[in-house]
Amino acid sequence: GCSDSDGVDMYGLDGEEMWYADFNKGEGVVALPPFADPFTFPGHYEGAVGNQGVCKANLAVNIKAYKNPEE
């Protein structure tokens, strides 16, 4: 999601959330339960920030091209 009010970037496996970007805190959060094998996501938060910027730029172009359509 790259709307003006919400932004989410999440990685999952088999319907379970493994990691998500918390843009309010400015960090990535590992959402695995304590019994899961340790897993890291190096560089994923920075990538999520970059992807959100690209998405917002594309959204602005589409809003202009389609003359601000309703949601």
Order of alpha helices (4+ residues) and beta strands (2+ residues): beta-beta-beta-alpha
